[in-house]
Amino acid sequence: MGEVLGDVLGLAAAVAISPLPIIAMILVLATPRGRLNGSLFAGGWILGLSALGAVTLALAGPGGASSGGHPATWVGGLKLALGVLLVLFGARLWHRRPADASEAQLPKWMATIDRLTPVKVFGLALALAALNAKNAPLTIAAAASIASAGLPVAEQIASLAIFVLIGSLGLLAPLGVFLVGGDRAKTTLGGWKDWAAQHNVAVMAVLFLVLGLKLLGDGIAILTS
């Protein structure tokens, strides 16, 4: 299990460093029902990562993800494909990044967050976790790594739970600041939001490229072993 955790912790950390979801959480916390909406947003995010990871594990098990204690060939092909996808996304984002970080603009849907009902806040977090162009490939890759290690079911579940926990720290941090930070929380979170908004594209591009290359390397190693 230790070897698997070493493989997935990096992926989990990359999921945690998701500027747009972090900005969305900070905006949610600024709504009149910030405590409720923030908790729902965190819950939706955790459920989204857990559900996508669990589905991948459920499909990978019968698919023979582990062969003789080693990852099956199709796992290498999957990682290779996900790596190519992330590298392409990263290159596209880097090409489209604003020359001046102060000119960066947030997606238009963020302007509607203060009007979302609690149910929609939960659904938004669920979608950002499970359908996000960065998070989904990383979660699938992490679950495939867990499934291909030949671990008992209990250890697979524990490994996925650790991945989800680490991958949720980016959202849990602003929620914790909001709940315990008192009056200073607004200033602190406002600074985080401004930084994330300005550097979102560059951060995402670098993460896509670095993690895409990692998955490419993992896939090639499996296919050539």
N, C-alpha and C positions, 0 to 999 in steps of 0.2 A: 504493500500500500504506500510505503514511503516513496518509492520510485515514481508511482503514479502521481502523487501529490507534487513532487518536484516538476513533473511535466505540466500539470494543470494550474499550478499557482500563478505562473506567469500569465496565462490566459485569463485567469480570474482577475488579476490586477489590471489587465488591460480593459476588461469589462467595467471595472470600477471607475477607471479614468474615462468617463463618458461625459464630455462637457455639456452637451445639450440636455440629457436627462438631469444632470446636476442643476443646470439653470432652471429647468422646468420645476424641479423640487423646490428651489428657492422662491420661484414665483408662486407656487402652490402655497408655500408657508406664509406668503404675504397676503393671502386672501383672508376675508373675515373669519372663516372657519379653518384657519391655518393648522391648528393642532389636529383636527379630525382629518382634513384633506391630506396633510403631510403623512399621517399614519397610513391612510388608505393608499397613498401613492407608493410608499415603501412596501406595503403589503402586495400591491399589484405587481411591482417590480420583482419581488422575491418569488411570487407565484409564477410569473412569466418565465424567469430563468429556470425555476424548478420544473415546470411543466415541459419546456423544450428539452431540458436535459433528460428528464424521465422518459419522454417519448423516444429520444435517440437511444437511450440505454435499452428500452424495451424492444426496439427494432434491431439493434445491433446484436443482442444476445442470441436470438434465433438465427441471425444471419451469420453466425460463426465469426465474431469479431476477433476472437483469440484462437490461434491454431498452434497447439503444442507449446503454449506459454508465450507465443510471439504474436504480434499483430498480424491479422490476415491481410492478404494482398489488397482487398477492396478498401481496407482502412487506409492504406498508403495512398490509394487512388483518391479517396475522399479528401485526405489532407492536402494532397497535391492540388486538387481542384479548388478547395477553399483557399489555399495559398495564392493561387493565380488570381482568384476573385478579389482577394484583399489587396494584392499588389496593384491590380488594375484600378480599383477604387482609390487607393492611396495616390497613385500617379495622377488620376483625374482631379482629386481634391487639391493636390499640390499645385497643379497647373492653374486651378481656378481660385487659389487663395488671393485675398486682396493685398495689394502692394503695401497699403497702409492699414495696420491692424485696427486703427480707430474707425475705419470705414466699414468694418465687418457688420453685417446685419443678421439679426435672428430670424428664424422662420416665422412666417406670418401667423401660423397657428398658435404661437406662444402669446400673442396679444389677446387671445380668447380664454386663457386659462382662468382668469378671475371670474369668468361667467360659467364655468363648468360646474355641474352638480357633483356631489361626492361619488356617485356611480360612474360618471364619465371620467373623473380624476383617476379612479381605480382602473378603468379600462384603458386610459391613456398610458399609464405606467405599465400595464400588462403588454400593450403593443410595443412600447419602447424597449422593453426587455426581450421579448420573444421575436419581434419582427424587424428590429433595427439592423441596418446593413452591416454594422460591425459586430454587435452582440450575438446575433444569430449564428454566424459562421464560427465565432470563438466558442460559443456554448456547445455547438454540435461537435466541434473538434475536441473539446475537453471531454464530453461524454463518450466520444468514440475512443479516446485514449483510455478512459476508465474501463470501458467495455472490453477493450482489446488486451487488458492486462491479466485477464483470467482470474480476477478476484472473486471471492464469495459474494453473494448478493448483499449481505449486510455491509461489507466493506465498500462495495460499489455505491450504495446509498450514502454511506458516511463520506466518501470522497466527493460525491456530488453535492452533499450538504455543505462541505467545506468550501467548495468552488462557489456555491451560491452566496455563502456568507461573505467571502472575500470580495466577490463581484458586486456585492450590495453596499460595501463600505463607502463608496462615493456618494451615495444617497443618504445613508445612515448618519454620516458626519454632519451635514447641514441640519438634519432633523434633530440630532443631539444638541447642536449649538442652539437651535431655536428653543428646545425644551428647557435647557438649563442656563442659557446665556443671558436671560433677562433683557434689559434695555440695550445692552451692547450687541445683542444678536443681530439686530437689523443692520447695523453698521458693518459688522463682520461679514454677514451673508451678502450684503450689497457689494462689498469689495470682491468677494469670490465670484459673484455673478458678472461683474464688469470684466474681470480678468478672463473668465471662461468665454464670455461673449466675444471678446477681442481676439482670443487665440484659439477658438474652437476649431476652425478649418485647419490651421497648421498642426495642432495637436493630433487631430484625427488623421490627417494625411501621414504624419510620421508613424503613428501607431499602426495604421493600415500597412504601410510599407515594411516596418520592422517585423510585425507579426505574420504578415504574408510570407516574407522570406523565411521565417522560422518554420511555418507550416510546409512551405515548399521543401525545405531541408528535411523535415521529418518524413514527408511523403516519399521523397527520393530514397532516404535511408531504409524505409520499410520495403520499398519496391525492389531495391537492389541487394537486400540482405538474404 
